[in-house]
């Protein structure tokens, strides 16, 4: 499963936040746009995803984390109609 996020950074902290996110497992970071970073997080479980989101929101320099998209498809693959 994966989520797309917009991470808003405190003024002038975009590079530092992007560097911290880029080394995290399962995280892809796009270039900063007006103090915001587009981020995709991939995880194997909901618990792992929640932990990643908590970690991102607590990074120094992060002002807010906005959820843009949540892919639920992998949660339903084993279910039969």
N, C-alpha and C positions, 0 to 999 in steps of 0.2 A: 504494500500500500504506500501511497505517497501523498504529500500535501504540497501546495504552492503557497508561498507566503510573501508578504511585503514587510521587510524589516526596516522600520524608520530609526535613523541614528541621530544621536545628539550632534549638534553642529561640529563639523570638523572631525568626527570619529568614524566616518565611513570606511576609510582604508583599514583602520585597526579592527573594526568589526568584521569586515570582509575577510581579512587575514585569519581571524579566529575561526570563522565559519568554514573557510576553505580547507582547513585541516581536519574538520570533524567528519567522521565516517557517515556515509549516506547523505551528505549535504552537498549541493551544487549552488554556487553563488554567481549571479550575474553582476555586471558593472553597476556602480552607483548612478542613480538618476535623482537629482535634487534631494540628496540626503536619504534616499531610500535604496534598499537592495532587494532585487528579486531573488528569492531563494526557493529551492525545491528540496524537500526532505523525503527520503525513502527509508522505510523500516519494515521489519518482518512481522511485527505485532503492534497492536494498539498501545500496549504498555511501553514498548520501545519508542514509539512515535511520541507519546506523551512526555517521556523523559527528555527526548531531543528538544521538544518545544519548550519545556521548562528551562533547559540549559541555555537555549538561544535567548529567551526573554530575560535571563539573569546576566547575560554578558555585559561587561562594562561598555558603556557607549550606546547601548540599545535603549531607545525611548519606548517604542511599541512594536508589537508583532501582530500583523493582520493576516488572518486566514483567508486565502483567495479561493482555493479549490481543495477538496478532499476526495481522493479516489477510493471508493468503497468496493470496487470490483473484486479485488483479491479476497475480501472477506466472504464473498458469496460464491466463489468458484466451486466449492464442494457441495453446494446445495443443488438439489434437483427440483425442477418446477413441479 
